[in-house]
């Protein structure tokens, strides 16, 4: 279980998060919702250690970070699919997927390719493995970003506004993919303004602000 306990974060003296607490269990889908500026994306950045905590704790199993601390092992167990996908434009789909595990020497290149191809096939985009991101649709980019995040086998997978750039049909496809991921011992945390997505996923909603 992921436990976020009384986390605080300020920027230039302005409080963005003030003692925010919630949990995400394995198999569970949780949607973080609230008005713009409520700190939803900041929570994701703190979870992924892109921002440091001012106070509070983030705990996953026996791993923990507190104010000003870093934990590389915890970072590996929490994946993030960015709102803008953040795919490397100069790399093919396959290269985007294998880059991190090979760079961090978590698996050989051949092992990474085998795993990525299997996951791309499950996502229905194996035929795009040698294409570049610029040639993909928004829904296809989203699937590539999901595969890339899952290559490190995270226990918690975070999404930042996963349907904001997608049409209704692509939104439904992404919802089905998220449900499939949640069935695999992965906890899902979604930042979204999309009330219909939360209902579609039958997610537990945590409201901020």
C-alpha positions as CSV (number, residue, x, y, z in Angstrom):
1,X,0.0,0.0,0.0
2,X,1.1,3.6,-0.8
3,X,0.6,5.9,2.2
4,X,0.8,9.7,1.8
5,X,0.9,11.2,5.3
6,X,0.4,14.9,6.0
7,X,2.7,16.0,3.2
8,X,3.4,19.8,2.8
9,X,4.9,21.7,0.0
10,X,5.4,25.5,-0.6
11,X,6.8,27.5,-3.5
12,X,8.3,30.9,-2.8
13,X,6.5,31.0,0.6
14,X,3.1,30.1,-0.9
15,X,1.6,26.8,0.5
16,X,0.5,24.4,-2.3
17,X,0.1,21.3,-0.1
18,X,-0.9,21.5,3.5
19,X,-1.0,18.2,5.4
20,X,-2.4,16.1,2.6
21,X,-3.0,12.4,3.4
22,X,-4.4,9.5,1.4
23,X,-3.7,5.9,0.5
24,X,-3.6,3.8,-2.7
25,X,-3.9,0.0,-2.3
26,X,-2.8,-2.6,-4.9
27,X,-5.5,-3.2,-7.5
28,X,-7.1,0.1,-6.5
29,X,-7.8,3.1,-8.8
30,X,-7.8,6.5,-7.1
31,X,-8.6,9.8,-8.8
32,X,-7.2,13.0,-7.3
33,X,-9.6,15.8,-8.2
34,X,-9.9,19.5,-7.4
35,X,-9.7,22.9,-8.8
36,X,-6.7,24.2,-10.7
37,X,-3.9,25.2,-8.3
38,X,-5.0,22.7,-5.6
39,X,-1.6,20.9,-5.9
40,X,-2.7,17.7,-7.7
41,X,0.3,17.6,-10.1
42,X,2.6,18.7,-7.3
43,X,1.6,15.6,-5.4
44,X,2.6,13.4,-8.4
45,X,6.0,15.3,-8.6
46,X,6.6,14.7,-4.9
47,X,5.7,11.0,-5.3
48,X,8.2,10.7,-8.1
49,X,10.8,12.8,-6.2
50,X,10.8,15.5,-8.9
51,X,10.1,17.8,-6.0
52,X,11.2,17.3,-2.4
53,X,8.7,17.4,0.6
54,X,8.7,20.2,3.1
55,X,7.1,18.0,5.7
56,X,5.3,14.7,6.0
57,X,6.0,11.2,4.7
58,X,5.5,9.1,1.6
59,X,5.6,5.3,2.4
60,X,5.4,2.3,0.1
61,X,5.9,-1.1,1.7
62,X,9.1,-0.7,3.8
63,X,10.4,2.3,1.7
64,X,10.0,5.9,2.8
65,X,10.9,9.5,2.0
66,X,10.6,12.5,4.3
67,X,11.3,16.2,4.1
68,X,14.4,16.8,2.0
69,X,15.2,13.0,1.6
70,X,15.5,10.9,-1.6
71,X,15.0,7.1,-2.0
72,X,16.1,5.6,-5.3
73,X,14.4,2.3,-4.6
74,X,11.1,4.0,-3.9
75,X,11.5,6.1,-7.0
76,X,11.8,2.9,-9.1
77,X,8.5,1.6,-7.7
78,X,6.4,4.6,-8.6
79,X,5.9,5.2,-12.3
80,X,4.5,8.4,-14.0
81,X,2.8,8.9,-17.3
82,X,3.1,12.6,-18.0
83,X,0.2,14.7,-19.4
84,X,2.3,15.6,-22.5
85,X,3.7,12.0,-22.6
86,X,7.3,13.3,-22.7
87,X,8.4,10.7,-25.3
88,X,11.9,11.3,-26.8
89,X,11.2,12.6,-30.3
90,X,14.5,11.3,-31.7
91,X,13.9,7.7,-30.5
92,X,11.6,5.1,-32.0
93,X,8.7,3.7,-29.9
94,X,10.8,0.7,-29.0
95,X,13.9,2.8,-28.1
96,X,11.7,5.0,-25.9
97,X,10.5,1.9,-24.0
98,X,13.9,0.2,-23.5
99,X,15.9,3.3,-22.7
100,X,15.5,3.5,-18.9
101,X,15.9,-0.2,-18.0
102,X,19.0,-0.5,-20.2
103,X,20.5,2.8,-19.0
104,X,20.0,1.8,-15.3
105,X,21.3,-1.7,-16.1
106,X,18.2,-3.4,-14.8
107,X,18.2,-5.8,-17.8
108,X,20.1,-6.5,-20.9
109,X,19.1,-4.8,-24.1
110,X,17.8,-8.1,-25.5
111,X,15.7,-8.7,-22.4
112,X,14.4,-5.1,-22.5
113,X,13.4,-5.5,-26.2
114,X,11.6,-8.8,-25.6
115,X,9.7,-7.3,-22.7
116,X,8.8,-4.1,-24.5
117,X,7.6,-6.0,-27.6
118,X,5.4,-8.2,-25.5
119,X,3.8,-5.1,-23.7
120,X,3.5,-3.2,-27.0
121,X,1.7,-6.2,-28.4
122,X,-0.7,-6.3,-25.4
123,X,-1.4,-2.6,-26.0
124,X,-2.1,-3.2,-29.7
125,X,0.7,-1.1,-31.1
126,X,3.5,-3.6,-31.7
127,X,3.3,-2.6,-35.4
128,X,4.4,0.9,-34.3
129,X,7.6,-0.2,-32.6
130,X,9.9,1.3,-35.3
131,X,7.9,4.5,-35.7
132,X,8.8,7.9,-34.2
133,X,6.4,9.7,-31.8
134,X,5.6,12.5,-34.3
135,X,3.9,9.9,-36.5
136,X,1.6,8.6,-33.7
137,X,-1.9,9.7,-32.7
138,X,-2.5,11.0,-29.1
139,X,-4.0,7.6,-28.1
140,X,-1.0,5.7,-29.4
141,X,1.4,8.1,-27.7
142,X,-0.5,7.5,-24.4
143,X,-0.1,3.7,-24.9
144,X,3.7,4.0,-25.5
145,X,4.0,6.2,-22.4
146,X,2.2,3.5,-20.4
147,X,4.5,0.8,-21.7
148,X,7.6,2.9,-20.9
149,X,6.4,3.5,-17.4
150,X,5.6,-0.2,-16.9
151,X,9.0,-1.4,-18.1
152,X,10.4,-0.8,-14.6
153,X,7.5,-2.8,-13.0
154,X,6.2,-0.1,-10.7
155,X,3.9,-1.0,-7.8
156,X,2.1,2.4,-8.2
157,X,1.5,4.0,-11.6
158,X,0.5,7.7,-11.7
159,X,-1.2,9.4,-14.6
160,X,-1.4,13.2,-15.0
161,X,-4.6,14.2,-16.9
162,X,-4.5,11.0,-19.1
163,X,-7.5,11.9,-21.2
164,X,-7.1,15.7,-21.6
165,X,-5.8,15.5,-25.2
166,X,-7.9,12.5,-26.3
167,X,-11.2,12.1,-28.2
168,X,-14.1,10.2,-26.5
169,X,-13.2,6.9,-28.2
170,X,-9.5,7.1,-27.2
171,X,-10.6,8.1,-23.6
172,X,-12.6,4.8,-23.4
173,X,-9.7,2.8,-24.7
174,X,-7.4,4.4,-22.1
175,X,-9.9,3.6,-19.3
176,X,-9.9,0.0,-20.3
177,X,-6.1,-0.1,-20.3
178,X,-6.0,1.4,-16.8
179,X,-8.5,-1.2,-15.6
180,X,-6.3,-3.9,-17.0
181,X,-3.2,-2.5,-15.3
182,X,-5.0,-2.3,-12.0
183,X,-5.8,-6.0,-12.2
184,X,-2.0,-6.7,-12.2
185,X,-1.0,-5.9,-8.6
186,X,-0.6,-2.3,-9.5
187,X,-2.2,0.6,-7.7
188,X,-3.3,3.5,-10.0
189,X,-3.3,7.1,-9.0
190,X,-4.9,9.5,-11.6
191,X,-4.9,13.3,-11.5
192,X,-7.9,14.4,-13.6
193,X,-10.6,17.0,-14.0
194,X,-12.6,14.4,-15.9
195,X,-15.6,13.4,-13.7
196,X,-16.8,11.0,-16.4
197,X,-13.4,9.1,-16.3
198,X,-13.7,8.6,-12.6
199,X,-17.2,7.2,-13.0
200,X,-16.1,5.1,-16.0
201,X,-13.3,3.5,-13.8
202,X,-15.5,3.3,-10.7
203,X,-12.5,5.0,-9.0
204,X,-12.3,6.2,-5.4
205,X,-12.1,10.0,-5.5
206,X,-9.9,12.1,-3.3
207,X,-10.8,15.8,-3.6
208,X,-8.3,18.5,-2.8
209,X,-9.0,22.1,-2.0
